[in-house]
């Protein structure tokens, strides 16, 4: 069986967690990792540094963001040694547009005999704002309070990856999500 490393990606509040958990319970021999699990550690870094908790701040970008990604990817690479499927739930908003990142990552995955699949969740800014308000998380407080400023820096366009490595998941409605989910599972099972 081909090992598969699946990145569930999109801007915040597009539906990554819902999709990733559903996929993790559908596939066998799967490790599920959520970058949000690292939030308690990053909150502590904000506290120790005396910085306000703002995951959109320059402080976060400079001192926390890339390290969270480094840790979650390292955990995923460790897991792929012992499992056939690894799912990482994280925005990867910068990485999905960085060809050098993917070039290096593909090589790392190849050394484990694993193939990459990026699942990009397609959603509108309005839907994301609605979902952000609904989930009512402190990590979104600054974003909602400064929506116009925040949304200017968010890229909702589909990443430029090969058809083989990319699946665009649409989930504006439950029916649409179910339809795309079935297509996604089929695509994963056909990865060679």
C-alpha positions as a Markdown table, in Angstrom:
| # | Residue | x | y | z |
|---|---|---|---|---|
| 1 | Unk | 0.0 | 0.0 | 0.0 |
| 2 | Unk | 1.3 | 3.5 | -0.9 |
| 3 | Unk | 1.9 | 5.8 | 2.0 |
| 4 | Unk | 0.0 | 9.1 | 1.7 |
| 5 | Unk | 0.8 | 12.4 | 3.4 |
| 6 | Unk | -2.3 | 14.5 | 3.3 |
| 7 | Unk | -2.3 | 18.2 | 4.0 |
| 8 | Unk | -5.8 | 19.7 | 4.7 |
| 9 | Unk | -5.3 | 23.4 | 3.9 |
| 10 | Unk | -7.2 | 26.7 | 3.6 |
| 11 | Unk | -7.4 | 30.0 | 5.3 |
| 12 | Unk | -8.8 | 29.8 | 8.9 |
| 13 | Unk | -12.4 | 28.8 | 9.4 |
| 14 | Unk | -13.0 | 27.2 | 6.0 |
| 15 | Unk | -13.8 | 23.8 | 7.4 |
| 16 | Unk | -10.5 | 22.0 | 7.7 |
| 17 | Unk | -11.1 | 20.4 | 11.0 |
| 18 | Unk | -14.5 | 19.0 | 10.1 |
| 19 | Unk | -13.1 | 17.5 | 6.8 |
| 20 | Unk | -9.8 | 16.2 | 8.4 |
| 21 | Unk | -11.6 | 14.4 | 11.2 |
| 22 | Unk | -14.1 | 12.9 | 8.8 |
| 23 | Unk | -11.4 | 11.7 | 6.6 |
| 24 | Unk | -9.3 | 10.3 | 9.5 |
| 25 | Unk | -12.3 | 8.2 | 10.6 |
| 26 | Unk | -12.9 | 7.0 | 7.0 |
| 27 | Unk | -9.4 | 5.9 | 6.1 |
| 28 | Unk | -7.7 | 3.0 | 7.8 |
| 29 | Unk | -4.2 | 3.0 | 9.3 |
| 30 | Unk | -4.3 | 6.8 | 9.7 |
| 31 | Unk | -2.6 | 9.3 | 12.0 |
| 32 | Unk | -4.4 | 12.6 | 12.4 |
| 33 | Unk | -2.5 | 15.7 | 13.5 |
| 34 | Unk | -4.0 | 19.2 | 14.1 |
| 35 | Unk | -1.7 | 22.2 | 14.3 |
| 36 | Unk | -4.1 | 23.8 | 16.7 |
| 37 | Unk | -2.9 | 21.3 | 19.3 |
| 38 | Unk | 0.2 | 23.5 | 19.6 |
| 39 | Unk | -1.8 | 26.6 | 20.5 |
| 40 | Unk | -1.3 | 26.2 | 24.3 |
| 41 | Unk | 2.5 | 26.3 | 23.7 |
| 42 | Unk | 2.2 | 29.4 | 21.5 |
| 43 | Unk | 0.0 | 31.1 | 24.1 |
| 44 | Unk | 2.7 | 30.5 | 26.7 |
| 45 | Unk | 5.3 | 32.1 | 24.4 |
| 46 | Unk | 3.0 | 35.2 | 24.1 |
| 47 | Unk | 2.7 | 35.4 | 27.9 |
| 48 | Unk | 6.4 | 34.9 | 28.6 |
| 49 | Unk | 7.3 | 37.6 | 26.0 |
| 50 | Unk | 4.7 | 40.0 | 27.4 |
| 51 | Unk | 3.0 | 40.2 | 24.1 |
| 52 | Unk | -0.8 | 40.4 | 23.5 |
| 53 | Unk | -2.3 | 37.2 | 22.2 |
| 54 | Unk | -2.7 | 37.9 | 18.4 |
| 55 | Unk | -2.0 | 35.1 | 15.9 |
| 56 | Unk | -2.0 | 37.7 | 13.1 |
| 57 | Unk | 0.7 | 39.9 | 14.7 |
| 58 | Unk | 4.2 | 40.5 | 13.5 |
| 59 | Unk | 5.4 | 38.9 | 16.8 |
| 60 | Unk | 3.6 | 35.7 | 15.9 |
| 61 | Unk | 4.9 | 35.7 | 12.3 |
| 62 | Unk | 8.5 | 36.2 | 13.5 |
| 63 | Unk | 8.7 | 34.1 | 16.6 |
| 64 | Unk | 6.0 | 31.3 | 16.5 |
| 65 | Unk | 4.4 | 30.6 | 13.2 |
| 66 | Unk | 7.1 | 28.8 | 11.3 |
| 67 | Unk | 8.1 | 26.8 | 14.4 |
| 68 | Unk | 4.6 | 25.5 | 14.7 |
| 69 | Unk | 4.7 | 24.3 | 11.1 |
| 70 | Unk | 8.2 | 22.8 | 11.6 |
| 71 | Unk | 6.9 | 20.8 | 14.6 |
| 72 | Unk | 3.7 | 19.6 | 13.1 |
| 73 | Unk | 5.5 | 18.5 | 9.9 |
| 74 | Unk | 8.2 | 16.7 | 11.9 |
| 75 | Unk | 5.5 | 14.9 | 13.9 |
| 76 | Unk | 3.9 | 13.9 | 10.6 |
| 77 | Unk | 7.1 | 12.6 | 9.2 |
| 78 | Unk | 7.7 | 10.6 | 12.3 |
| 79 | Unk | 4.2 | 9.1 | 12.1 |
| 80 | Unk | 4.5 | 8.2 | 8.4 |
| 81 | Unk | 7.2 | 5.7 | 9.4 |
| 82 | Unk | 4.6 | 3.6 | 11.2 |
| 83 | Unk | 1.4 | 4.4 | 9.4 |
| 84 | Unk | 0.1 | 4.4 | 5.8 |
| 85 | Unk | -1.7 | 7.7 | 6.0 |
| 86 | Unk | -0.9 | 10.9 | 7.8 |
| 87 | Unk | -3.4 | 13.8 | 7.8 |
| 88 | Unk | -2.2 | 17.2 | 9.0 |
| 89 | Unk | -4.9 | 19.9 | 9.6 |
| 90 | Unk | -3.3 | 23.3 | 9.3 |
| 91 | Unk | -3.7 | 26.4 | 7.1 |
| 92 | Unk | -0.4 | 26.1 | 5.2 |
| 93 | Unk | -1.4 | 29.4 | 3.6 |
| 94 | Unk | 2.2 | 30.5 | 2.9 |
| 95 | Unk | 3.6 | 27.1 | 2.1 |
| 96 | Unk | 1.0 | 26.1 | -0.5 |
| 97 | Unk | 2.3 | 29.0 | -2.7 |
| 98 | Unk | 6.0 | 28.2 | -2.1 |
| 99 | Unk | 7.4 | 25.9 | -4.8 |
| 100 | Unk | 10.7 | 25.5 | -3.0 |
| 101 | Unk | 8.9 | 24.3 | 0.1 |
| 102 | Unk | 7.1 | 21.6 | -2.0 |
| 103 | Unk | 10.2 | 20.6 | -3.9 |
| 104 | Unk | 12.0 | 19.9 | -0.6 |
| 105 | Unk | 9.0 | 18.4 | 1.0 |
| 106 | Unk | 8.4 | 15.9 | -1.9 |
| 107 | Unk | 12.0 | 14.8 | -1.5 |
| 108 | Unk | 11.6 | 14.2 | 2.2 |
| 109 | Unk | 8.3 | 12.3 | 1.6 |
| 110 | Unk | 10.0 | 10.2 | -1.1 |
| 111 | Unk | 12.6 | 9.0 | 1.4 |
| 112 | Unk | 9.6 | 7.5 | 3.4 |
| 113 | Unk | 7.9 | 6.1 | 0.3 |
| 114 | Unk | 5.1 | 8.5 | 0.7 |
| 115 | Unk | 3.1 | 10.6 | -1.8 |
| 116 | Unk | 1.7 | 14.1 | -1.1 |
| 117 | Unk | -1.8 | 15.2 | -1.5 |
| 118 | Unk | -2.8 | 18.8 | -0.7 |
| 119 | Unk | -6.5 | 19.3 | -0.1 |
| 120 | Unk | -7.5 | 22.9 | -0.5 |
| 121 | Unk | -10.8 | 23.9 | 0.9 |
| 122 | Unk | -12.5 | 26.4 | -1.3 |
| 123 | Unk | -14.7 | 29.0 | 0.7 |
| 124 | Unk | -15.7 | 32.6 | 0.5 |
| 125 | Unk | -14.5 | 35.2 | 3.0 |
| 126 | Unk | -18.1 | 35.7 | 4.1 |
| 127 | Unk | -18.5 | 32.0 | 4.9 |
| 128 | Unk | -15.2 | 32.0 | 6.8 |
| 129 | Unk | -16.3 | 35.0 | 8.9 |
| 130 | Unk | -19.6 | 33.4 | 9.6 |
| 131 | Unk | -17.8 | 30.2 | 10.7 |
| 132 | Unk | -15.3 | 32.1 | 12.7 |
| 133 | Unk | -18.0 | 33.8 | 14.7 |
| 134 | Unk | -19.8 | 30.5 | 15.2 |
| 135 | Unk | -16.8 | 28.7 | 16.6 |
| 136 | Unk | -16.2 | 31.7 | 19.0 |
| 137 | Unk | -12.5 | 30.9 | 19.6 |
| 138 | Unk | -10.1 | 33.4 | 21.3 |
| 139 | Unk | -7.6 | 32.7 | 18.4 |
| 140 | Unk | -10.1 | 34.6 | 16.1 |
| 141 | Unk | -10.9 | 37.5 | 18.3 |
| 142 | Unk | -8.4 | 39.9 | 16.7 |
| 143 | Unk | -9.4 | 38.7 | 13.2 |
| 144 | Unk | -13.1 | 39.4 | 13.7 |
| 145 | Unk | -12.5 | 42.7 | 15.5 |
| 146 | Unk | -10.2 | 43.9 | 12.6 |
| 147 | Unk | -11.9 | 42.0 | 9.8 |
| 148 | Unk | -11.1 | 44.5 | 7.0 |
| 149 | Unk | -7.5 | 44.6 | 7.9 |
| 150 | Unk | -7.2 | 40.9 | 8.4 |
| 151 | Unk | -9.0 | 39.8 | 5.2 |
| 152 | Unk | -6.7 | 42.0 | 3.0 |
| 153 | Unk | -3.9 | 39.6 | 3.8 |
| 154 | Unk | -5.8 | 36.3 | 3.2 |
| 155 | Unk | -5.5 | 34.6 | -0.2 |
| 156 | Unk | -8.5 | 32.5 | -1.1 |
| 157 | Unk | -7.3 | 31.5 | -4.5 |
| 158 | Unk | -6.6 | 27.8 | -5.3 |
| 159 | Unk | -2.8 | 27.0 | -5.1 |
| 160 | Unk | -1.0 | 26.3 | -8.3 |
| 161 | Unk | -0.1 | 22.6 | -7.8 |
| 162 | Unk | -0.3 | 19.7 | -10.1 |
| 163 | Unk | -3.7 | 17.9 | -10.6 |
| 164 | Unk | -2.0 | 14.8 | -9.2 |
| 165 | Unk | -1.1 | 16.5 | -5.9 |
| 166 | Unk | -4.1 | 18.8 | -5.4 |
| 167 | Unk | -7.8 | 18.3 | -4.6 |
| 168 | Unk | -10.1 | 21.2 | -4.3 |
| 169 | Unk | -12.8 | 20.5 | -1.7 |
| 170 | Unk | -15.9 | 22.6 | -1.9 |
| 171 | Unk | -18.2 | 22.8 | 1.2 |
| 172 | Unk | -20.5 | 25.7 | 1.0 |
| 173 | Unk | -23.4 | 23.4 | 1.8 |
| 174 | Unk | -23.6 | 20.0 | 3.5 |
| 175 | Unk | -24.7 | 18.4 | 0.1 |
| 176 | Unk | -21.7 | 19.9 | -1.7 |
| 177 | Unk | -19.3 | 18.8 | 1.1 |
| 178 | Unk | -20.7 | 15.2 | 1.0 |
| 179 | Unk | -20.3 | 15.1 | -2.8 |
| 180 | Unk | -16.7 | 16.4 | -2.7 |
| 181 | Unk | -15.9 | 14.1 | 0.2 |
| 182 | Unk | -16.7 | 11.0 | -1.8 |
| 183 | Unk | -14.5 | 12.3 | -4.7 |
| 184 | Unk | -11.7 | 13.0 | -2.2 |
| 185 | Unk | -11.8 | 9.5 | -0.8 |
| 186 | Unk | -11.8 | 8.0 | -4.3 |
| 187 | Unk | -8.8 | 10.1 | -5.2 |
| 188 | Unk | -6.8 | 9.1 | -2.1 |
| 189 | Unk | -7.5 | 5.4 | -2.8 |
| 190 | Unk | -6.3 | 5.8 | -6.4 |
| 191 | Unk | -2.9 | 7.4 | -5.4 |
| 192 | Unk | -0.1 | 5.2 | -6.7 |
